[in-house]
Every structure is written in structure tokens, then in C-alpha cells.
Amino acid sequence: MTLRPKPISAVLESPPALDPRARVEGARATGALWLIPVPIGNLEDITLRAARMLEAVSLVACEDTRTTRQLLSLLNLTPPQLMSCHEHNERKQSARVLELLEAGEDVALVSDAGSPAISDPGARLVRAVIDAGYAVSALPGPCALTTALSASGLSTERFLFVGFLPSKGSARRKALSAYVSLPYTLICYESPHRLEKTLLDASELFGADRQAVIARELTKRFECYRRGPLGALVQDPGVVKGELVLLIEGADPSAPTSERDLKSLVAEVLSLNLSPSASAKWLRERSDLTRQQAYELLRGARER
């Protein structure tokens, strides 16, 4: 007996009607906010559903209307009404969105690239819509952090996304020190002109042997993954331009705590201004130190 694959029309659901009453349990029977991911580079990554929704809604709230209008033109989509919604006016524009939802209109939220509200504007608007009792629905689609993670070769079981690291050196090193002992793949976005300093800080804090990946220009013509220990990437990060995702291997929980890791942990716990007992407990939970060793190490660090 020969098995024949089902036609795609029999596998996929037919496009649902824009019925706000059927979207979210407990939501008001009015309009809904749709979070629509857009390509991070390759236009073919737009989904059929995303393209349909961008034409079906009454308004598209955009991080930059010029960027979204250009995207819609390239995709041959008839642009609906566009409205800017970025970090500087998001609170004000939320009121306009709520008015449309109350009138029964559907609104889409997009960023310049990728999934809205992920290291991009949108979180405030989403919270405002939810608090007002309207429905919010997110479409799956392009996102740089998951794209980079899946092809990184690092552990995908547990990961921590921290967005953009602080631009100032001292703040960046303090932030990185908090992640040194965590057994999660660390993911951050970074700009080309700061990558060298970030790699240097990471190499000093995590150790030159910690594995890392630089993912550049994802889905675009010059897409590139550069893999290796942090020490090697500091010396030769490759072409440093375009949008970057930096991924750093998580700590091995079974490995003994290194002197470098201890210094980072001590610096972090001292910055928390905890009591001596709480500081020692915090340190013991993140290292292989005994109670007495933790107290002595912290006492010595405070006296210096």
C-alpha cells in the first residue's frame, strides 16, 4: 500500500475570521491587538498569515512608519493606516489604540524587524491593552535570538536572553559578572562598534576557554556564524558590521569553581549589599565553597 501525503490544504487550517470574541478567554467582545513579526532580513520569511493580517487590520502601529511602509511596498501589500509607536511616544499612542479597539477595530503592532516587544517597543502597549480588558494575540515568526540559538551549536535546553548589554564599560562588566556562573546559554544583541569591548570583557569574566558564537546578518546575503572560545574570538571576531547576536556557553555546574569565577561572584554579591550571612549563603549556592570558605573569602574582599 502506497501512502500519499495529504495536500497542504488538508493539513493547514483555513484562515480564521477576525472575530475578537473567539480570541482570548475573558476578553471583551471588541477589537484585538495583533503582534505580527516581520522579516529580519529575507523577505521570504514573511508568513502567509502575517501578510493577510497586515492587510486586514484597520491600523498598523509601527516602530518606524517609513520602514514599515517600505516593507509593505516590497511585499506588494496594500498599506492600511500606519501610526508611529516607539519608545518615546508609546504611552501616548496606547490611548489611540484603545479607542480603536473599543470601536471594534483590529490593530497590528510591528517592529522594524523581527517580533515586536522583543528588545523593541511594544511591551507598554501590550500591557495597556491587557489591563483594559482587550484581546492580544501574537503570531509566530522571525526572531533573531531564536534563529541564532538554533544554529549556534550551544545548548538550547536552557537559555537566558538579556537584550542589549549596557553601553558603558563598568555597567557592562557588572551585568556580565551576574551571568558567569549560570548554567544557561547567554544571548544578547550587540552593535558592531561595541562588539570588541564586549568580547574582551566576556573573555576576562567568563574565561578565554568559554565557547561563544557571533551570529551576523541573519537570513541576509552575508549571513555568518563565527564559533570558538571567547579568547580566540577576541583576537579574530571576523567581519564586524551589520546586526549581531552574541551567544556564550553556560557554566558547567559539575565543574569546580575557578578562581576567575569566584572573583566575579564575590564582586557581584558585594554589590548587592547583603548581610554577611546572606552574602555567604548566596556565594555557597553558586559555588563549591564550604560555609567557612565563603565567609573567609568575603571577609578578605571587604578588607581590601
MITI-574124 format. One record per residue (C-alpha): residue in three letters; x, y, z negated. Coordinates in Angstrom, 3 decimals. Layout:
N
<site "ALA"; <X; Y; Z>> ...
//
This chain:
304
<site "MET"; <0.000; 0.000; 0.000>> <site "THR"; <1.409; 3.367; 1.010>> <site "LEU"; <0.927; 6.253; -1.414>> <site "ARG"; <0.225; 9.546; 0.250>> <site "PRO"; <0.917; 12.800; -1.552>> <site "LYS"; <-2.081; 14.923; -2.338>> <site "PRO"; <-2.423; 18.140; -0.348>> <site "ILE"; <-1.334; 21.186; -2.296>> <site "SER"; <-4.904; 22.488; -2.231>> <site "ALA"; <-5.961; 19.447; -4.278>> <site "VAL"; <-3.261; 19.989; -6.875>> <site "LEU"; <-3.451; 23.727; -7.397>> <site "GLU"; <-6.444; 25.410; -8.951>> <site "SER"; <-8.366; 27.763; -6.753>> <site "PRO"; <-7.783; 31.434; -7.627>> <site "PRO"; <-9.916; 32.264; -10.664>> <site "ALA"; <-12.335; 35.141; -10.600>> <site "LEU"; <-11.354; 38.244; -12.509>> <site "ASP"; <-13.707; 37.501; -15.379>> <site "PRO"; <-12.413; 39.183; -18.539>> <site "ARG"; <-14.885; 37.279; -20.711>> <site "ALA"; <-13.178; 33.968; -19.941>> <site "ARG"; <-9.606; 35.014; -20.599>> <site "VAL"; <-8.871; 35.199; -24.288>> <site "GLU"; <-10.942; 33.754; -27.114>> <site "GLY"; <-12.403; 36.516; -29.220>> <site "ALA"; <-11.532; 39.294; -26.756>> <site "ARG"; <-14.102; 41.874; -25.817>> <site "ALA"; <-16.027; 41.417; -22.563>> <site "THR"; <-14.304; 44.270; -20.776>> <site "GLY"; <-11.237; 44.697; -18.611>> <site "ALA"; <-7.942; 42.937; -19.298>> <site "LEU"; <-4.262; 43.778; -19.154>> <site "TRP"; <-2.247; 41.507; -16.869>> <site "LEU"; <1.529; 41.215; -17.335>> <site "ILE"; <2.936; 40.494; -13.881>> <site "PRO"; <6.585; 39.513; -13.333>> <site "VAL"; <8.199; 40.756; -10.124>> <site "PRO"; <11.358; 39.534; -8.355>> <site "ILE"; <14.736; 40.250; -9.947>> <site "GLY"; <16.352; 40.252; -6.515>> <site "ASN"; <14.946; 37.832; -3.962>> <site "LEU"; <11.529; 38.940; -2.711>> <site "GLU"; <10.513; 35.326; -2.049>> <site "ASP"; <10.312; 34.810; -5.809>> <site "ILE"; <7.002; 36.644; -5.993>> <site "THR"; <4.240; 34.125; -6.691>> <site "LEU"; <1.008; 33.870; -4.728>> <site "ARG"; <-0.935; 34.669; -7.877>> <site "ALA"; <1.195; 37.701; -8.716>> <site "ALA"; <0.754; 39.109; -5.210>> <site "ARG"; <-3.005; 38.568; -5.370>> <site "MET"; <-3.300; 40.184; -8.774>> <site "LEU"; <-1.280; 43.239; -7.773>> <site "GLU"; <-3.903; 43.972; -5.134>> <site "ALA"; <-6.903; 43.022; -7.271>> <site "VAL"; <-6.405; 45.270; -10.306>> <site "SER"; <-7.540; 48.864; -10.478>> <site "LEU"; <-4.262; 50.257; -11.794>> <site "VAL"; <-0.630; 49.162; -11.972>> <site "ALA"; <1.328; 50.612; -14.886>> <site "CYS"; <4.956; 50.771; -13.726>> <site "GLU"; <8.324; 51.373; -15.322>> <site "ASP"; <9.088; 53.497; -12.232>> <site "THR"; <6.365; 54.153; -9.661>> <site "ARG"; <8.942; 54.703; -6.895>> <site "THR"; <10.472; 51.276; -7.434>> <site "THR"; <7.080; 49.548; -7.597>> <site "ARG"; <5.765; 51.370; -4.537>> <site "GLN"; <8.838; 50.271; -2.589>> <site "LEU"; <8.369; 46.675; -3.754>> <site "LEU"; <4.703; 46.634; -2.754>> <site "SER"; <5.633; 48.019; 0.657>> <site "LEU"; <8.277; 45.329; 1.191>> <site "LEU"; <5.749; 42.659; 0.226>> <site "ASN"; <3.145; 44.164; 2.597>> <site "LEU"; <0.724; 44.655; -0.283>> <site "THR"; <-1.802; 47.463; -0.311>> <site "PRO"; <-0.777; 49.521; -3.321>> <site "PRO"; <-3.526; 50.278; -5.826>> <site "GLN"; <-3.345; 53.290; -8.089>> <site "LEU"; <0.070; 53.494; -9.759>> <site "MET"; <0.884; 55.079; -13.114>> <site "SER"; <4.271; 55.515; -14.753>> <site "CYS"; <4.662; 53.750; -18.081>> <site "HIS"; <8.156; 53.856; -19.524>> <site "GLU"; <9.815; 54.130; -22.928>> <site "HIS"; <9.290; 57.896; -23.106>> <site "ASN"; <5.569; 58.004; -22.322>> <site "GLU"; <4.325; 54.517; -23.198>> <site "ARG"; <2.402; 55.623; -26.267>> <site "LYS"; <0.612; 58.386; -24.334>> <site "GLN"; <-0.164; 56.193; -21.316>> <site "SER"; <-1.610; 53.474; -23.532>> <site "ALA"; <-4.643; 55.707; -24.106>> <site "ARG"; <-5.293; 55.880; -20.359>> <site "VAL"; <-5.054; 52.095; -20.056>> <site "LEU"; <-7.504; 51.601; -22.932>> <site "GLU"; <-10.006; 53.898; -21.216>> <site "LEU"; <-9.876; 51.794; -18.060>> <site "LEU"; <-10.213; 48.532; -19.969>> <site "GLU"; <-13.257; 49.873; -21.824>> <site "ALA"; <-14.787; 50.770; -18.447>> <site "GLY"; <-14.349; 47.159; -17.314>> <site "GLU"; <-11.335; 47.740; -15.075>> <site "ASP"; <-8.342; 45.386; -14.914>> <site "VAL"; <-4.854; 46.825; -15.314>> <site "ALA"; <-1.498; 45.290; -14.417>> <site "LEU"; <1.803; 46.024; -16.125>> <site "VAL"; <5.083; 45.586; -14.229>> <site "SER"; <8.693; 46.500; -14.874>> <site "ASP"; <11.248; 47.353; -12.200>> <site "ALA"; <12.366; 43.705; -12.105>> <site "GLY"; <11.537; 40.512; -13.967>> <site "SER"; <8.980; 40.036; -16.716>> <site "PRO"; <7.508; 43.141; -18.344>> <site "ALA"; <8.259; 43.862; -22.017>> <site "ILE"; <11.399; 41.663; -21.976>> <site "SER"; <14.149; 44.247; -22.603>> <site "ASP"; <11.876; 46.577; -20.656>> <site "PRO"; <8.971; 48.869; -21.584>> <site "GLY"; <5.598; 47.322; -22.289>> <site "ALA"; <5.612; 45.934; -25.820>> <site "ARG"; <3.895; 49.012; -27.273>> <site "LEU"; <1.203; 48.917; -24.610>> <site "VAL"; <0.585; 45.201; -25.169>> <site "ARG"; <0.293; 45.757; -28.925>> <site "ALA"; <-2.121; 48.664; -28.415>> <site "VAL"; <-4.337; 46.612; -26.105>> <site "ILE"; <-4.407; 43.657; -28.510>> <site "ASP"; <-5.135; 45.881; -31.512>> <site "ALA"; <-8.030; 47.473; -29.590>> <site "GLY"; <-9.540; 44.036; -29.004>> <site "TYR"; <-8.976; 43.695; -25.265>> <site "ALA"; <-7.602; 40.655; -23.459>> <site "VAL"; <-3.947; 40.318; -22.475>> <site "SER"; <-2.794; 37.656; -20.033>> <site "ALA"; <0.781; 37.030; -18.855>> <site "LEU"; <1.693; 35.417; -15.558>> <site "PRO"; <4.805; 33.199; -15.398>> <site "GLY"; <7.566; 34.329; -13.117>> <site "PRO"; <11.087; 35.692; -12.682>> <site "CYS"; <13.144; 36.467; -15.787>> <site "ALA"; <16.918; 36.937; -15.756>> <site "LEU"; <17.588; 35.393; -19.165>> <site "THR"; <15.889; 32.048; -18.453>> <site "THR"; <17.281; 31.935; -14.924>> <site "ALA"; <20.818; 32.365; -16.237>> <site "LEU"; <20.322; 29.932; -19.116>> <site "SER"; <19.011; 27.091; -16.974>> <site "ALA"; <22.091; 27.206; -14.698>> <site "SER"; <24.667; 28.077; -17.360>> <site "GLY"; <25.641; 24.575; -18.391>> <site "LEU"; <25.341; 25.623; -22.050>> <site "SER"; <22.825; 24.170; -24.475>> <site "THR"; <19.225; 25.027; -23.642>> <site "GLU"; <17.694; 23.346; -26.691>> <site "ARG"; <18.013; 26.442; -28.874>> <site "PHE"; <18.967; 29.911; -27.757>> <site "LEU"; <18.862; 33.462; -29.046>> <site "PHE"; <18.179; 36.397; -26.729>> <site "VAL"; <19.316; 39.748; -28.115>> <site "GLY"; <18.696; 42.034; -25.138>> <site "PHE"; <21.305; 44.762; -24.709>> <site "LEU"; <24.041; 44.969; -27.337>> <site "PRO"; <24.826; 48.364; -28.914>> <site "SER"; <26.973; 50.555; -26.678>> <site "LYS"; <29.250; 51.824; -29.457>> <site "GLY"; <32.150; 49.548; -30.328>> <site "SER"; <31.697; 49.396; -34.097>> <site "ALA"; <27.953; 48.736; -33.821>> <site "ARG"; <28.517; 46.152; -31.109>> <site "ARG"; <31.085; 44.249; -33.173>> <site "LYS"; <28.806; 44.327; -36.213>> <site "ALA"; <25.959; 42.928; -34.138>> <site "LEU"; <28.106; 40.187; -32.618>> <site "SER"; <29.508; 39.189; -36.015>> <site "ALA"; <25.998; 38.248; -37.125>> <site "TYR"; <25.805; 35.576; -34.409>> <site "VAL"; <29.231; 33.934; -34.774>> <site "SER"; <28.125; 31.023; -36.961>> <site "LEU"; <24.715; 30.415; -35.378>> <site "PRO"; <24.353; 27.093; -33.506>> <site "TYR"; <22.372; 28.734; -30.695>> <site "THR"; <23.354; 29.767; -27.199>> <site "LEU"; <23.558; 33.548; -27.381>> <site "ILE"; <22.187; 35.501; -24.429>> <site "CYS"; <22.480; 39.234; -23.832>> <site "TYR"; <22.238; 41.686; -20.976>> <site "GLU"; <25.262; 43.869; -20.326>> <site "SER"; <26.216; 46.685; -17.994>> <site "PRO"; <29.267; 46.308; -15.722>> <site "HIS"; <31.191; 49.194; -17.288>> <site "ARG"; <30.869; 47.703; -20.801>> <site "LEU"; <31.461; 44.045; -19.984>> <site "GLU"; <35.229; 44.138; -20.526>> <site "LYS"; <34.912; 45.611; -24.029>> <site "THR"; <32.114; 43.217; -24.940>> <site "LEU"; <34.143; 40.206; -23.795>> <site "LEU"; <37.134; 41.413; -25.802>> <site "ASP"; <35.020; 41.871; -28.945>> <site "ALA"; <33.376; 38.492; -28.455>> <site "SER"; <36.721; 36.758; -27.923>> <site "GLU"; <38.086; 38.220; -31.154>> <site "LEU"; <34.979; 37.386; -33.190>> <site "PHE"; <33.883; 34.043; -31.716>> <site "GLY"; <37.365; 32.818; -30.839>> <site "ALA"; <39.116; 32.654; -27.484>> <site "ASP"; <38.114; 28.992; -27.049>> <site "ARG"; <34.349; 29.543; -27.323>> <site "GLN"; <32.719; 28.754; -23.972>> <site "ALA"; <30.806; 31.507; -22.174>> <site "VAL"; <29.170; 32.303; -18.849>> <site "ILE"; <28.851; 35.538; -16.892>> <site "ALA"; <25.840; 35.429; -14.556>> <site "ARG"; <25.841; 38.214; -11.990>> <site "GLU"; <23.433; 39.402; -9.291>> <site "LEU"; <20.971; 36.570; -9.931>> <site "THR"; <18.852; 35.477; -6.924>> <site "LYS"; <20.641; 38.029; -4.744>> <site "ARG"; <23.116; 37.600; -1.895>> <site "PHE"; <26.200; 37.766; -4.103>> <site "GLU"; <24.882; 35.671; -6.984>> <site "CYS"; <27.758; 34.350; -9.071>> <site "TYR"; <28.261; 32.293; -12.236>> <site "ARG"; <31.654; 32.569; -13.896>> <site "ARG"; <32.183; 29.937; -16.595>> <site "GLY"; <35.024; 29.363; -19.045>> <site "PRO"; <36.363; 30.132; -22.529>> <site "LEU"; <35.999; 33.724; -23.689>> <site "GLY"; <39.786; 34.178; -23.722>> <site "ALA"; <40.011; 33.319; -20.020>> <site "LEU"; <37.017; 35.460; -19.080>> <site "VAL"; <38.590; 38.455; -20.824>> <site "GLN"; <41.651; 38.059; -18.602>> <site "ASP"; <39.670; 37.471; -15.412>> <site "PRO"; <35.937; 38.260; -15.537>> <site "GLY"; <35.660; 38.261; -11.745>> <site "VAL"; <33.856; 40.959; -9.802>> <site "VAL"; <32.362; 43.274; -12.410>> <site "LYS"; <29.441; 45.011; -10.779>> <site "GLY"; <25.735; 44.538; -10.439>> <site "GLU"; <23.369; 43.351; -13.161>> <site "LEU"; <24.916; 40.927; -15.646>> <site "VAL"; <23.778; 38.303; -18.127>> <site "LEU"; <26.326; 37.121; -20.703>> <site "LEU"; <25.842; 33.756; -22.413>> <site "ILE"; <28.017; 32.483; -25.284>> <site "GLU"; <28.096; 28.949; -26.601>> <site "GLY"; <26.629; 28.408; -30.054>> <site "ALA"; <28.764; 27.352; -33.005>> <site "ASP"; <29.273; 23.647; -33.638>> <site "PRO"; <27.528; 23.053; -37.002>> <site "SER"; <29.656; 19.951; -37.644>> <site "ALA"; <32.963; 21.735; -37.142>> <site "PRO"; <34.817; 23.131; -40.182>> <site "THR"; <34.520; 26.884; -40.572>> <site "SER"; <37.552; 28.593; -39.072>> <site "GLU"; <39.412; 31.482; -40.704>> <site "ARG"; <38.179; 33.761; -37.927>> <site "ASP"; <34.568; 32.725; -38.541>> <site "LEU"; <34.949; 33.286; -42.291>> <site "LYS"; <36.210; 36.821; -41.757>> <site "SER"; <33.180; 37.591; -39.588>> <site "LEU"; <30.797; 36.056; -42.112>> <site "VAL"; <32.358; 37.938; -45.031>> <site "ALA"; <32.154; 41.229; -43.133>> <site "GLU"; <28.511; 40.561; -42.317>> <site "VAL"; <27.408; 39.635; -45.838>> <site "LEU"; <29.228; 42.605; -47.387>> <site "SER"; <27.321; 44.906; -45.046>> <site "LEU"; <24.052; 43.550; -46.480>> <site "ASN"; <24.830; 44.937; -49.979>> <site "LEU"; <23.538; 41.839; -51.765>> <site "SER"; <24.306; 40.887; -55.355>> <site "PRO"; <27.436; 38.744; -55.936>> <site "SER"; <25.379; 35.584; -56.476>> <site "ALA"; <23.149; 36.233; -53.458>> <site "SER"; <26.190; 37.010; -51.311>> <site "ALA"; <27.893; 33.778; -52.351>> <site "LYS"; <24.762; 31.760; -51.643>> <site "TRP"; <24.385; 33.425; -48.230>> <site "LEU"; <28.010; 32.614; -47.397>> <site "ARG"; <27.794; 28.988; -48.565>> <site "GLU"; <24.709; 28.391; -46.404>> <site "ARG"; <26.667; 29.450; -43.316>> <site "SER"; <29.991; 27.758; -44.008>> <site "ASP"; <31.548; 24.677; -45.555>> <site "LEU"; <32.745; 26.563; -48.642>> <site "THR"; <32.041; 25.483; -52.189>> <site "ARG"; <30.321; 27.859; -54.617>> <site "GLN"; <33.627; 28.764; -56.275>> <site "GLN"; <35.417; 29.285; -52.952>> <site "ALA"; <32.663; 31.614; -51.756>> <site "TYR"; <32.854; 33.712; -54.954>> <site "GLU"; <36.657; 33.975; -54.745>> <site "LEU"; <36.658; 34.916; -51.074>> <site "LEU"; <34.045; 37.609; -51.615>> <site "ARG"; <35.800; 38.976; -54.686>> <site "GLY"; <39.060; 39.258; -52.790>> <site "ALA"; <37.335; 41.017; -49.887>> <site "ARG"; <35.707; 43.567; -52.229>> <site "GLU"; <39.039; 44.323; -53.931>> <site "ARG"; <40.818; 45.071; -50.662>> 
//
